[in-house]
Amino acid sequence: MTTAENIFKEAQSLNPSEKARLIDQLLSSLDKPDQEIDKLWAKEAEERIDAYDKGKLKAISLEEVLNKYK
């Protein structure tokens, strides 16, 4: 049996709140900051703001977006 299988077998005996806490901790451990991705998103955001300010990009109200998915 692999280590992961052993851990899973042990985790099955936890109560629901302990399982939820373990899941949260495992998922959080996967969320590592990536400076390159952060830079790309910052650049994208700045470009979108500039396009909006120059009238090249239209804004849509939240109400319009929500109505689209009703």
TORKOL-4160 file (C-alpha; in steps of 0.2 Angstrom, whole numbers, padded with zeros to 4 digits, m for minus):
70
<pt num="1" X="0000" Y="0000" Z="0000"/>
<pt num="2" X="0007" Y="0017" Z="m0004"/>
<pt num="3" X="0009" Y="0031" Z="0008"/>
<pt num="4" X="m0006" Y="0041" Z="0000"/>
<pt num="5" X="m0017" Y="0025" Z="0002"/>
<pt num="6" X="m0012" Y="0023" Z="0020"/>
<pt num="7" X="m0016" Y="0042" Z="0024"/>
<pt num="8" X="m0032" Y="0040" Z="0015"/>
<pt num="9" X="m0037" Y="0025" Z="0025"/>
<pt num="10" X="m0033" Y="0034" Z="0041"/>
<pt num="11" X="m0042" Y="0050" Z="0036"/>
<pt num="12" X="m0058" Y="0040" Z="0033"/>
<pt num="13" X="m0059" Y="0037" Z="0052"/>
<pt num="14" X="m0059" Y="0056" Z="0056"/>
<pt num="15" X="m0075" Y="0065" Z="0060"/>
<pt num="16" X="m0083" Y="0076" Z="0047"/>
<pt num="17" X="m0075" Y="0092" Z="0054"/>
<pt num="18" X="m0058" Y="0085" Z="0055"/>
<pt num="19" X="m0059" Y="0079" Z="0037"/>
<pt num="20" X="m0065" Y="0096" Z="0031"/>
<pt num="21" X="m0050" Y="0104" Z="0041"/>
<pt num="22" X="m0038" Y="0091" Z="0033"/>
<pt num="23" X="m0045" Y="0095" Z="0015"/>
<pt num="24" X="m0043" Y="0113" Z="0018"/>
<pt num="25" X="m0025" Y="0111" Z="0023"/>
<pt num="26" X="m0021" Y="0100" Z="0009"/>
<pt num="27" X="m0029" Y="0112" Z="m0004"/>
<pt num="28" X="m0020" Y="0127" Z="0004"/>
<pt num="29" X="m0004" Y="0118" Z="0002"/>
<pt num="30" X="m0006" Y="0117" Z="m0017"/>
<pt num="31" X="m0009" Y="0136" Z="m0018"/>
<pt num="32" X="0009" Y="0142" Z="m0020"/>
<pt num="33" X="0012" Y="0160" Z="m0026"/>
<pt num="34" X="0019" Y="0161" Z="m0043"/>
<pt num="35" X="0027" Y="0178" Z="m0047"/>
<pt num="36" X="0027" Y="0176" Z="m0065"/>
<pt num="37" X="0008" Y="0172" Z="m0066"/>
<pt num="38" X="0005" Y="0187" Z="m0054"/>
<pt num="39" X="0015" Y="0198" Z="m0066"/>
<pt num="40" X="0005" Y="0192" Z="m0081"/>
<pt num="41" X="m0012" Y="0195" Z="m0072"/>
<pt num="42" X="m0006" Y="0213" Z="m0066"/>
<pt num="43" X="m0001" Y="0217" Z="m0084"/>
<pt num="44" X="m0018" Y="0210" Z="m0091"/>
<pt num="45" X="m0027" Y="0221" Z="m0078"/>
<pt num="46" X="m0018" Y="0236" Z="m0082"/>
<pt num="47" X="m0021" Y="0234" Z="m0101"/>
<pt num="48" X="m0040" Y="0231" Z="m0097"/>
<pt num="49" X="m0040" Y="0247" Z="m0087"/>
<pt num="50" X="m0031" Y="0257" Z="m0100"/>
<pt num="51" X="m0043" Y="0250" Z="m0114"/>
<pt num="52" X="m0058" Y="0255" Z="m0103"/>
<pt num="53" X="m0051" Y="0272" Z="m0100"/>
<pt num="54" X="m0048" Y="0275" Z="m0119"/>
<pt num="55" X="m0065" Y="0269" Z="m0123"/>
<pt num="56" X="m0059" Y="0254" Z="m0132"/>
<pt num="57" X="m0068" Y="0242" Z="m0119"/>
<pt num="58" X="m0086" Y="0243" Z="m0114"/>
<pt num="59" X="m0091" Y="0239" Z="m0096"/>
<pt num="60" X="m0106" Y="0228" Z="m0093"/>
<pt num="61" X="m0117" Y="0231" Z="m0077"/>
<pt num="62" X="m0118" Y="0217" Z="m0064"/>
<pt num="63" X="m0137" Y="0217" Z="m0067"/>
<pt num="64" X="m0134" Y="0213" Z="m0086"/>
<pt num="65" X="m0122" Y="0199" Z="m0082"/>
<pt num="66" X="m0134" Y="0191" Z="m0069"/>
<pt num="67" X="m0149" Y="0193" Z="m0081"/>
<pt num="68" X="m0139" Y="0183" Z="m0094"/>
<pt num="69" X="m0138" Y="0168" Z="m0083"/>
<pt num="70" X="m0155" Y="0168" Z="m0076"/>
